[in-house]
Amino acid sequence: MSHEVLTRQIGRSRIEASAVGLGTWAIGGWMWGGTDERQSIDAIRASIDEGVSLIDTAPAYGQGLSEEIVGKAIKGRRDKVVLATKCGLVWHTTRGNHFFDYDGCPVHRYLGGDSIAFEVEQSLKRLGTDHIDHYITHWQDPTTPVAETMEALQRLKTQGKIRSIGASNVTLTDVEAYLAAGQLDAVQQEYSMVCRDLETKLAPYCIENEVSILSYSSLALGLLSGKVGPERVFEGDDQRRNNPRFSRANREKVARLMQEIRSIAAAHEATKAQIVIAWTLQQPGITFALCGARNPEQARENAKAGRIHLSREHISRISEAAKRNLTDLDA
Ligand SMILES: NC(=O)c1ccc[n+]([C@@H]2O[C@H](COP(=O)([O-])OP(=O)(O)OC[C@H]3O[C@@H](n4cnc5c(N)ncnc54)[C@H](OP(=O)(O)O)[C@@H]3O)[C@@H](O)[C@H]2O)c1
């Protein structure tokens, strides 16, 4: 393992951030069986101490809770953090497109200009900061023209409230619309060894247009951490409880993959999760890998993956092992 932490630029923004980013969805508790604030703050600080600058959150993660916890954790360390948060999943209005209910309260996908202007202020307050480094439309809103959304985002940029613009859960057509309307620096999409759809069209398009890709659920919600054994049970509202991705058959397939990458991990004095993350970061177009962590141990382990460089031979051995073991996975 080298001592250099891998950093990359977010699109054309000139903002440099650690290639391994800390994701804080689970830290918000919702859909993850709850959260522990002390452990979460320690996890965020452990990431920063290990050289992770990119921290990703969203208002929707526990309806403000994740942002509040991030705000507490980065107090006094704001200058070490490239802060990413999102807009467009709203519960202050029922405009836009109904998405889901949270505790009986409807949440809509809405990216109207006034709503974005309102949302950014709420996020700045919860995060305890005066600017957001990377501001992302969380889900796309079919009721608002992208040009209106981009105009609102560009205004925030001019005001110094945000420094770069991203879009998440997009199609290729969405990306084209964003680029036609202004400077889109990154997309945030699900990507991991078990979810590789973007490789065919989106990634080549992003490379060509200098749009970064932040992979999310890079460890497939923890399935690829190398630590979800057959006995692991998920409690409460943890989304993994009834998710076919965590079936016994899938866990066995992943265990076989882990067995096959064991020697590569040993050669790098690394864990299997670190090899999975390093592999992700070396896939074409993948600029940043967001990985969730709930405690300092997970945070440190994931952060250190940013110091591993895999040879071409190792990459292709891992890819072949993934192909052998993970095709036909219920994911
Ligand atoms: N834009 C979007 O729509 C969107 C959607 C999803 C995610 N995201 C972003 O991407 C981030 C990462 O994705 P994710 O959190 O969904 O999934 P992930 O990173 O694939 O998995 C995170 C979970 O895996 C387990 N884990 C992580 N590192 C581990 C380690 N070293 N050892 C053992 N277990 C480990 C932890 O859960 P346990 O401890 O409970 O096992 C953790 O909460 C999110 O936090 C969020 O910021 C964005």
The ligand as an SDF file (V2000), in Angstrom:
LIG
                    3D

 48 52  0  0  0  0  0  0  0  0999 V2000
  -27.6080    9.3520   -5.1610 N   0  0  0  0  0  0  0  0  0  0  0  0
  -28.2780    8.3230   -4.6850 C   0  0  0  0  0  0  0  0  0  0  0  0
  -29.4570    8.1010   -5.0210 O   0  0  0  0  0  0  0  0  0  0  0  0
  -27.6050    7.4100   -3.7270 C   0  0  0  0  0  0  0  0  0  0  0  0
  -28.1430    6.1450   -3.4670 C   0  0  0  0  0  0  0  0  0  0  0  0
  -27.4470    5.2980   -2.6070 C   0  0  0  0  0  0  0  0  0  0  0  0
  -26.2730    5.7400   -2.0100 C   0  0  0  0  0  0  0  0  0  0  0  0
  -25.7870    6.9930   -2.2580 N   0  0  0  0  0  0  0  0  0  0  0  0
  -24.5380    7.4930   -1.6270 C   0  0  0  0  0  0  0  0  0  0  0  0
  -23.5100    6.5150   -1.7550 O   0  0  0  0  0  0  0  0  0  0  0  0
  -23.0410    6.1620   -0.4610 C   0  0  0  0  0  0  0  0  0  0  0  0
  -22.5020    4.7240   -0.4560 C   0  0  0  0  0  0  0  0  0  0  0  0
  -23.5160    3.8060   -0.7590 O   0  0  0  0  0  0  0  0  0  0  0  0
  -24.3380    2.9730    0.3430 P   0  0  0  0  0  0  0  0  0  0  0  0
  -24.1070    3.5370    1.6970 O   0  0  0  0  0  0  0  0  0  0  0  0
  -25.7220    2.8820   -0.1830 O   0  0  0  0  0  0  0  0  0  0  0  0
  -23.7560    1.5020    0.2210 O   0  0  0  0  0  0  0  0  0  0  0  0
  -22.3290    0.8110    0.3810 P   0  0  0  0  0  0  0  0  0  0  0  0
  -21.2710    1.8120    0.4950 O   0  0  0  0  0  0  0  0  0  0  0  0
  -22.2660   -0.1910   -0.6820 O   0  0  0  0  0  0  0  0  0  0  0  0
  -22.5340    0.0140    1.7550 O   0  0  0  0  0  0  0  0  0  0  0  0
  -22.5390    0.6670    2.9760 C   0  0  0  0  0  0  0  0  0  0  0  0
  -22.7500   -0.3190    4.1060 C   0  0  0  0  0  0  0  0  0  0  0  0
  -21.9050   -1.4560    3.9720 O   0  0  0  0  0  0  0  0  0  0  0  0
  -21.3760   -1.8410    5.2200 C   0  0  0  0  0  0  0  0  0  0  0  0
  -19.9120   -1.5990    5.1450 N   0  0  0  0  0  0  0  0  0  0  0  0
  -19.2730   -0.5640    4.5470 C   0  0  0  0  0  0  0  0  0  0  0  0
  -17.9350   -0.6630    4.6780 N   0  0  0  0  0  0  0  0  0  0  0  0
  -17.7120   -1.7930    5.3520 C   0  0  0  0  0  0  0  0  0  0  0  0
  -16.5320   -2.4420    5.7810 C   0  0  0  0  0  0  0  0  0  0  0  0
  -15.3280   -1.9290    5.5370 N   0  0  0  0  0  0  0  0  0  0  0  0
  -16.6640   -3.6080    6.4680 N   0  0  0  0  0  0  0  0  0  0  0  0
  -17.8900   -4.1300    6.7080 C   0  0  0  0  0  0  0  0  0  0  0  0
  -19.0440   -3.5680    6.3310 N   0  0  0  0  0  0  0  0  0  0  0  0
  -18.9660   -2.4030    5.6560 C   0  0  0  0  0  0  0  0  0  0  0  0
  -22.0250   -0.9250    6.2720 C   0  0  0  0  0  0  0  0  0  0  0  0
  -23.2530   -1.5000    6.7150 O   0  0  0  0  0  0  0  0  0  0  0  0
  -23.4070   -2.4680    7.9780 P   0  0  0  0  0  0  0  0  0  0  0  0
  -22.3980   -2.0450    8.9910 O   0  0  0  0  0  0  0  0  0  0  0  0
  -24.7930   -2.2680    8.4310 O   0  0  0  0  0  0  0  0  0  0  0  0
  -23.2110   -3.8340    7.4070 O   0  0  0  0  0  0  0  0  0  0  0  0
  -22.3680    0.2960    5.4440 C   0  0  0  0  0  0  0  0  0  0  0  0
  -23.4120    1.0660    5.9590 O   0  0  0  0  0  0  0  0  0  0  0  0
  -24.2620    6.4180    0.4340 C   0  0  0  0  0  0  0  0  0  0  0  0
  -23.9240    6.4500    1.8000 O   0  0  0  0  0  0  0  0  0  0  0  0
  -24.7290    7.7320   -0.1280 C   0  0  0  0  0  0  0  0  0  0  0  0
  -23.9180    8.7930    0.3280 O   0  0  0  0  0  0  0  0  0  0  0  0
  -26.4310    7.8090   -3.1260 C   0  0  0  0  0  0  0  0  0  0  0  0
  1  2  1  0
  2  3  2  0
  2  4  1  0
  4  5  1  0
  4 48  2  0
  5  6  2  0
  6  7  1  0
  7  8  2  0
  8  9  1  0
  8 48  1  0
  9 10  1  0
  9 46  1  0
 10 11  1  0
 11 12  1  0
 11 44  1  0
 12 13  1  0
 13 14  1  0
 14 15  2  0
 14 16  1  0
 14 17  1  0
 17 18  1  0
 18 19  2  0
 18 20  1  0
 18 21  1  0
 21 22  1  0
 22 23  1  0
 23 24  1  0
 23 42  1  0
 24 25  1  0
 25 26  1  0
 25 36  1  0
 26 27  1  0
 26 35  1  0
 27 28  2  0
 28 29  1  0
 29 30  1  0
 29 35  2  0
 30 31  1  0
 30 32  2  0
 32 33  1  0
 33 34  2  0
 34 35  1  0
 36 37  1  0
 36 42  1  0
 37 38  1  0
 38 39  2  0
 38 40  1  0
 38 41  1  0
 42 43  1  0
 44 45  1  0
 44 46  1  0
 46 47  1  0
M  CHG  2   8   1  16  -1
M  END
$$$$
